[in-house]
Amino acid sequence: MAMGKGGRVAVIGASGYGGLQTIRLLQGHPGLSVSFLGGERSAGQRWSSVCSFLPLPDDPTVESADPDRIAACSDFAVLSLPNGLACQLTPQLLERGVRVVDLSADFRYRSLEQWLQVYAKEAGSLNRTDATLCSSAVYGLPEWNGPAIAEAKLVAAPGCFPTASLLPLLPFLKQGLIETNGIIIDAKTGTSGGGRVPKEAMLLAEASESIAPYGVIGHRHTSEIEQMAMEVAGQEIRLQFTPHLVPMVRGLLSTVYARLRDPGLTAEDCTTVLEAIYRHHPCVQVLPVGTYPATKWARHTNRALLSVQVDTRTGQLVLMSAIDNLIKGQAGQGVQCLNLMAGLAPETGLPLQSFYP
Ligand SMILES: NC(=O)c1ccc[n+]([C@@H]2O[C@H](COP(=O)([O-])OP(=O)(O)OC[C@H]3O[C@@H](n4cnc5c(N)ncnc54)[C@H](OP(=O)(O)O)[C@@H]3O)[C@@H](O)[C@H]2O)c1
């Protein structure tokens, strides 16, 4: 185990978008260092031939994800893998004392049964049986689960859409300020959300100069958002979530519509609600009334930019949230969790200032 605060981190899926961003964030991190690079197709290659634009000291070789090799040099592992792989590797790492942050969806549901219904076919893991691990994993939204993340052996980092949507929504559910039925989430993401593996829908000719919804009704992030929303609200919630692919590389904008229980509340009142909850959370910035977040302001940062508006004629609450899907929506949030697990302040080493434009 690491002495004191900090630790050594294996990055599995190093050549993918989440892995690359994790390595970039750990370079120059004051308490965490990269100890192992794992991959499949890239295994056996020098890092410089996998990723020449991000040189690493001594140009390490990417290895296959052997649990003994990882445990020999690492306190933590970040698993940035396609769905259905982390659930195979994680038990072997935990047995060897390596604490895990999984960026995939393998441990996001408390119920294995639900995961089997939503993901098993795509992930090719119909025989998965690790129900206890699913129920013991901590959902890695640091602003809401910080103390549990700090103690966790296994953290399931949230999806990018759930992160952007839950951060503005949860304060209003927690305080009982909105109706729990009729919540609508309309969200847009760039093509890096699909990962580095080639996919037809992400070809320039397909995705450029076009905006299209996908996964309408029943997108798998719907049930992930509902799970956390229900835990915070303490009651059943069924909501509508529609994602859209927009022609940009990175960035995610989520607009959440809900009905205020007290139609007399103003945008200023609702902004105060967010400010009170996130006052001590530097990875969330609440914008003043009338300033609406743009994905460009969040690019390359681990910050969620939130804003509120209210239609006082109808009591309709409109919540807006912009993040970088690869940072606060994935690798940055993973490092934020690692920081907590390593006894560091959650924002340690993470970029918070806007790189705009
Ligand atoms: N992209 C996003 O915006 C985003 C946001 C939140 C969460 N996520 C989730 O994060 C995870 C990673 O996403 P990504 O976008 O980073 O994916 P990606 O770019 O497609 O990268 C996948 C990585 O997995 C590695 N890999 C595949 N099979 C492997 C195996 N059997 N053993 C070891 N490594 C293996 C690949 O390595 P090789 O090249 O060496 O095969 C590659 O580095 C996914 O579960 C995704 O759903 C993504």
The ligand as an ORCA input file, in Angstrom:
! r2SCAN-3c Opt
* xyz 0 1
  N     -15.913      8.497    -24.104
  C     -16.674      9.036    -23.162
  O     -17.105     10.200    -23.272
  C     -17.023      8.249    -21.921
  C     -17.560      8.932    -20.842
  C     -17.858      8.221    -19.674
  C     -17.621      6.866    -19.621
  N     -17.125      6.213    -20.721
  C     -16.874      4.777    -20.589
  O     -15.482      4.594    -20.354
  C     -15.039      3.354    -20.926
  C     -13.880      3.618    -21.886
  O     -14.363      4.488    -22.899
  P     -13.404      5.130    -23.989
  O     -14.247      6.113    -24.711
  O     -12.159      5.589    -23.351
  O     -13.137      3.849    -24.908
  P     -12.050      3.632    -26.074
  O     -11.491      4.942    -26.493
  O     -12.731      2.807    -27.094
  O     -10.895      2.784    -25.355
  C     -11.103      1.455    -24.962
  C      -9.795      0.912    -24.404
  O     -10.017     -0.422    -23.952
  C      -8.869     -1.194    -24.248
  N      -9.236     -2.608    -24.302
  C     -10.189     -3.200    -25.047
  N     -10.244     -4.519    -24.769
  C      -9.283     -4.765    -23.813
  C      -8.847     -5.913    -23.109
  N      -9.421     -7.098    -23.304
  N      -7.851     -5.780    -22.212
  C      -7.254     -4.597    -21.990
  N      -7.634     -3.459    -22.635
  C      -8.633     -3.548    -23.536
  C      -8.401     -0.657    -25.573
  O      -7.011     -0.958    -25.669
  P      -6.301     -1.492    -27.013
  O      -6.391     -0.373    -27.986
  O      -4.931     -1.797    -26.552
  O      -7.068     -2.725    -27.412
  C      -8.654      0.849    -25.409
  O      -7.523      1.440    -24.819
  C     -16.267      2.762    -21.655
  O     -16.861      1.791    -20.848
  C     -17.173      3.958    -21.835
  O     -18.542      3.610    -21.907
  C     -16.803      6.875    -21.859
*
